[in-house]
Amino acid sequence: MESQSEGQPKRKKDPSVGLNPELYAGRGQTFAKHVLLKQYLTELAFKVLQARNAPSEFLYLDAFSGPWQAHGEAFEDTSFAIALRLLTEVRETLAASGRFPRMRAIFIEEKKASYERLRQEIKKFPRINVEAFHGRFEDVVPQVAGILNRDTFLFGFLDPIGWKGIALRRIAPLLRHRPGEVLVNVMANSLVRHATFEGVQESVDEFFGDSEWRAELAEAQTRLGSREAAIIELYLRRLKAVGGFTYVGSTRIRNPDKDRTYFYLAYGTRHHAGMEVFRRSEKRCIEVQERVALDSFRAKQERDFGMADLFKGQPDAGLDAFKQWRDAARAEARAQFEEWLSVGNARRADHLRAELMQHPHTDATLVNGWVREAEKAGRMTRSGETDSARMWHPIAAVTRD
Ligand SMILES: C[S@@+](CC[C@H](N)C(=O)[O-])C[C@H]1O[C@@H](n2cnc3c(N)ncnc32)[C@H](O)[C@@H]1O
């Protein structure tokens, strides 16, 4: 996979990536989730399948597929139909340029009625090799793992309703598959409230992969000053270790009506370019969420106070929440970059950039800007012509050596 070259010009695109916002009325968080999924999966599929050593098979696994709370007549607002439509488009585009990878999708759904619906609907996508399983994801893991081979690129989308059903150890055979990546919906809110309740200890142990998480959570909570931030940090750390990922990161999906988190989408990859695409997709997803939150706020204002009193009368539901989260996350990424400038060693540019992009809201353009600034200030130098050969050298380290 090629990485975005430093200083590439920005293109303004439709942030809703062709999804219909009207189908998501009152479900802005689902809209945001689908925007990110669609944007990310499209770019990923093209990158993976157009690479020099492209795998012969691309497998999309939707482990909690639904349909669930769908409003669109053609299920346009469900992850399974969004993915099947886009995989069909990717397949056609690649075929036009003489590439014919096997496009495959596996869906798992526990609820019988939803599964039956799913089974009917997937027949409408004959260009993709689709299979639907009726059952619990964790029980189906060995079967799915059995069909993977080294030429299968696996993208797993795990979208459970709470924290149950994705026991880290049980799903590890899929997380560990190479080449592969994962996107997991982490309901940090419910964990914040319930993680330490006596009745759920076993399921929380399963979620984190062992029973050692309590001390780690306490330490992270003290350090970060937030239980929610500690939970997501802990989960990412464990996802990375159990899945053997090189880079992990998350993006926060907000409640459109309140200054609060709805859930996080946690991501694991072994490729630096994956991190870059993830952050690019995050940007689109945030634009959409900001728009949905503003629309929802305005509609409420109009309802309660009339047009004349727009922006008066009630709290603004945290319209600038992303700005605050963004500033805080970028400050952490910047501190890590500063530390590298002061005490780090020469690093491959694409690897260090991806490490920094593990912080939310930190994309390639931002990091490349810091690099240019540091270079101008005589704090680092660059060598190498291409992205894969480019090295970044902190001056402090050179002097020290
Ligand atoms: C959040 S919904 C999925 C929404 C869907 N991914 C989308 O974005 O359109 C979760 C789905 O998983 C199903 N489910 C719940 N527990 C499950 C399990 N253990 N294994 C598989 N499916 C499960 C539910 O019936 C529900 O349809």
The ligand as an SDF file (V2000), in Angstrom:
LIG
                    3D

 27 29  0  0  0  0  0  0  0  0999 V2000
  -25.8260   -3.1670   16.9080 C   0  0  0  0  0  0  0  0  0  0  0  0
  -26.7230   -4.3490   16.0120 S   0  0  0  0  0  0  0  0  0  0  0  0
  -25.8460   -4.4270   14.4940 C   0  0  0  0  0  0  0  0  0  0  0  0
  -26.0670   -3.3050   13.5970 C   0  0  0  0  0  0  0  0  0  0  0  0
  -25.3940   -3.4700   12.2610 C   0  0  0  0  0  0  0  0  0  0  0  0
  -23.9870   -3.8220   12.3840 N   0  0  0  0  0  0  0  0  0  0  0  0
  -25.4810   -2.1800   11.4860 C   0  0  0  0  0  0  0  0  0  0  0  0
  -24.6040   -1.3160   11.6480 O   0  0  0  0  0  0  0  0  0  0  0  0
  -26.4290   -2.0170   10.7020 O   0  0  0  0  0  0  0  0  0  0  0  0
  -26.2220   -5.8750   16.7280 C   0  0  0  0  0  0  0  0  0  0  0  0
  -26.8400   -7.1030   16.0630 C   0  0  0  0  0  0  0  0  0  0  0  0
  -26.1800   -8.2610   16.5730 O   0  0  0  0  0  0  0  0  0  0  0  0
  -27.1220   -9.2680   16.8990 C   0  0  0  0  0  0  0  0  0  0  0  0
  -26.4840  -10.0610   17.9710 N   0  0  0  0  0  0  0  0  0  0  0  0
  -26.5330   -9.8640   19.3070 C   0  0  0  0  0  0  0  0  0  0  0  0
  -25.7110  -10.7290   19.9310 N   0  0  0  0  0  0  0  0  0  0  0  0
  -25.1070  -11.4670   18.9650 C   0  0  0  0  0  0  0  0  0  0  0  0
  -24.1140  -12.4820   18.9810 C   0  0  0  0  0  0  0  0  0  0  0  0
  -23.5970  -12.9320   20.1130 N   0  0  0  0  0  0  0  0  0  0  0  0
  -23.6830  -12.9720   17.8070 N   0  0  0  0  0  0  0  0  0  0  0  0
  -24.2110  -12.5180   16.6270 C   0  0  0  0  0  0  0  0  0  0  0  0
  -25.1650  -11.5750   16.5640 N   0  0  0  0  0  0  0  0  0  0  0  0
  -25.5940  -11.0380   17.7030 C   0  0  0  0  0  0  0  0  0  0  0  0
  -28.3710   -8.5010   17.2930 C   0  0  0  0  0  0  0  0  0  0  0  0
  -29.5230   -9.3060   17.0950 O   0  0  0  0  0  0  0  0  0  0  0  0
  -28.3190   -7.2950   16.3520 C   0  0  0  0  0  0  0  0  0  0  0  0
  -28.9770   -7.5750   15.1490 O   0  0  0  0  0  0  0  0  0  0  0  0
  1  2  1  0
  2  3  1  0
  2 10  1  0
  3  4  1  0
  4  5  1  0
  5  6  1  0
  5  7  1  0
  7  8  2  0
  7  9  1  0
 10 11  1  0
 11 12  1  0
 11 26  1  0
 12 13  1  0
 13 14  1  0
 13 24  1  0
 14 15  1  0
 14 23  1  0
 15 16  2  0
 16 17  1  0
 17 18  1  0
 17 23  2  0
 18 19  1  0
 18 20  2  0
 20 21  1  0
 21 22  2  0
 22 23  1  0
 24 25  1  0
 24 26  1  0
 26 27  1  0
M  CHG  2   2   1   9  -1
M  END
$$$$
